[in-house]
Amino acid sequence: MDTVYLIFITTVKTAVYFGILLLHVAYATYTERKVIGHIQLRLGPMIVGPHGILQPIADIVKLLFKEDIIPAKADKFIFKLAPFVSLSAALSTFAVIPVNKNWVISDINVGLLYVLGIAGLGTYGVIFSGWASNSKYAFLGSLRSTAQMISYEVALGLSLVGVVLMAESFNLSEIVNRQNEYWYGMFLFPQIIGYFVFVVSMLAETNRLPFDLPEAETELVAGYFVEYSGIRFSLFYLAEYLAMFCMSSLAAICFWGGWSIPPILVKTFPFLSIIPGVVWFLLKVYFHIFLFFWLRGTLPRYRYDQLMAIGWKILIPLALINIVITSLLKIL
Amino acid sequence: MRQSDVKELIVNMGPQHPATHGVLRLVLELEGEVVKRCTPYIGYLHRGVEKLSEDLTYVQCLPLTDRLDYLSSMINNIGFCLAVEKLMGINIPKRAKFIRTLMGEMARICSHLVWLATHALDIGAMTVFLYTMRDREYLLELFEMVVGARLTVSYPRVGGVRCDINEEFLDKLYRFIEDFPNKIQQYETLIDRNRVWLKRTKGVGVITAEEAINWGLTGPPLRATGVYYDVRKFFPYDAYDEVEFEVPLGKNGDIYDRYKCRMQEMRQSARIIKQCIEKLPTGLVLAEDALRIRMPASPLKIDKKEIQFEVYIEDKKIEEFIQKFPEVYASVESPKGELGFYIVCDHSAKPYRMRVRAPSFVHIAVLPKLCEGFLVADVIANIGSIDIVLGECDR
C-alpha cells in the first residue's frame, strides 16, 4: 500500500512540478523577446493578447501544426530520437532540484552529481541530431557543440567543487541548509571565483551568447537543428530553455542560498521571514534568466578557438585555484 | 585512419545564407574549422546594367545606376552624372554642387550605417543593428521628403539635381547632424570597448598596404592599411574642394582598422554636411544646358527611326563638344571604394559602351586572400568588413 501511495504522490508531484516548469519555459521565451525588444528600442510581441501576453500559446499552436519535415537522406530513427534525448535529459535534471524546504520530487544524496551527469547526457541529443541530419552545417554545429559542452562541463564541475567542500554534501537541500548557517547566508561571497567560473560555463553549457557557436546564426545558419522543423524543432528549443532554468536553479541553490534569506537580513528586517521561500528561490532564478537575456542583447559572439582557449586556459585554472583556496581555508 | 584518407570538408556557403550579404556564394574547403581554400562565385544578381545602358539614352541610363549599390544610390547617380557631364562639357551650378555633396554624404552615412549594422550582427552583436537602423530611417525619411523615394532616388541629373531643397529639410538635417556624433559614440560604447569584439576583429583578415594596392583595393579597405587615397581629395568633384574634411587612415589593415576607418568617416561626413548647409549658395539647381528628357507624343507613335541624336540632345554646342572627347572616365568615392564610370561615345544619344568600375567586384576578389588559413567565423567577419554589395559587383 505504501509503495502505491508513494508512486501516486510522486506522479502528482511530478505532474504539478513539470506543469509549472513548462509554463515557465513558455513565458521565458516571451520574456526574452520582450527584454531584448526593449534593449533594442523595440516593443517585442504586442499583437496576441494585451502586450502580446498570449504569444507563447500562439507559438506552440503554430509549431504543433507545422509540417514535420524529415530530410530524405537523414537517418530517420536517430533523427526522430535526438530531440527526445535532449528534452528528457533536460527535464530529468529537475527531479532533484528543491524549490523550497522539502519541496522536491526526489531528495537524493548525490543530487549535484546527478544534475551534472544528466545534463551532460543532453550532449547526445546534439550529436545525434547533427549526425543524423546528414547536412554539413548541422554536422559542423554538432561537432562544435560537443567539443564546447565537454570542455565546459569540466569547468562547470570544478567550479562546484568549492561549494561541495564548504557544504560537505552533494545533497542540494543540504547545501542550502549549510549556507544558512553562515551569517551572510550565501556561498556567493566565499566562492566568488567559483561563481564567476560557474556563470561563464553556464552560458557556454546552454549554448547562449556570447558562446552560442553551435547555433551561430551567421555562420552555421542554425547549427545542429538546422534540418528540424515543427514540433521537433520546438523540442530542441524547449530543451535549451529547460537547461537555462536548470543552470539558473543550480546557481541559485549553490551560490545564492536557494530558498533561504541571509540570516543577517532577517535579523535587521524581521518582516522578510513572512515571504515564502519559494518566492526567494524564484527571484534568484529569474535574476539568472534575466542575465542570459541581458547578455544576449549586449555581447557579440566569440570565435570557436577563442572559446576553447577561455575554457581550458582561463576557467579551468581559475576553478582549480578556487579549489585549492577553499581546501586551505577548510583545513585552517 | 591513414593521413591520405582525410579529406577536406567542402561547404557551400550561400547564395542563400544569412551572412553573405546578398547572393554571394562561397565554396569553402575546410580542415576542421580552418579554411583551406575559399572560392567566391558571383553573378547571381547579374542584370546586365552595362549592356542595357547601350540601348538607352544618357538620361534613361540614370535610374539603372540606382540599382548598382542600392545602399548608396545617390552616389552612383552622382558618379554617372559626372561622367556624362565631363563628356558633354556641362558646367553645373554651384548650388547644385553643394546639394550633391550634401546628399552624397548623407548616402555615405546611410550606407555605413547598414554596414555597421550587418557587420555587428554577423559577429553576433544584435543590438547595434536596431540602433543604426533607427538613425538610418531618419535619413531615409529626409530623402523621401526631397525626392519621394527612399532607396532608389535618381535625384541627381545630368547638369545638376532634379529639384531644390527647402528650409524645412535643411533644418531637420542640421538637427540630425548636430546629434549624430553622439550616436556614433553610442554605437562605439556597445562594441568598441567590448573585449569580444576586439578579439574577433584585431589581427584578423590582415592585408598590407602593398598587397592592398596590388589587389586594387580602394576606399576604407585601402585606407585601413595606411594608404592615403581618397577620390574626394585627389580628384575633387562637386563641392569637395570647398569643404574641409580629413581622410581617416588605419595602420594594420585588419578588420578592426577597417571598422575604425568607417566610423571616423561617418564623423567626417557629418562635418561635410554641416559645412554644406552653412555654405549653401543660392541660385539654380540645374544647368541651363542640361540634358532634359523629351518624351515622344505618345508611346504608340514611337518610330525606331525617330529616336535619333537630335531628339534627345538638341544643343548643337554639346554635340560639338562630344566629338572632341569620345571617351571619358569619371570616378567618385562611394562608401565602398572608388566607383568609376567609363563611357565610350559614338555620337549618338546612347553610350556606345559603359563600363562600371565597381569596388565591390574588386573587393570580392581579395576575399580568398583574407580568409584562407583563418577560421569559418572569420570568413563571416571578413565579408562584413570589406562591405560588399552584390548588386554592384554583378551589375
Interface residues (C-beta under 8 A of the other chain):
Chain A: I36 I39 Q40 L41 R42 K136 Y137 L140 R144 L209 P210 D212 L213 A216 E217 T218 E219 V221 R296 G297 T298 L299 P300 R301 Y302 R303 Y304 D305 Q306
Chain B: L9 I10 V11 N12 H17 P18 A19 L30 E33 A120 L121 D122 I123 G124 A125 M126 T127 F129 L130 Y131 R134 L190 I191 N194 V196 W197 K199 R200 L375 V376 A377 D378 V379 I380
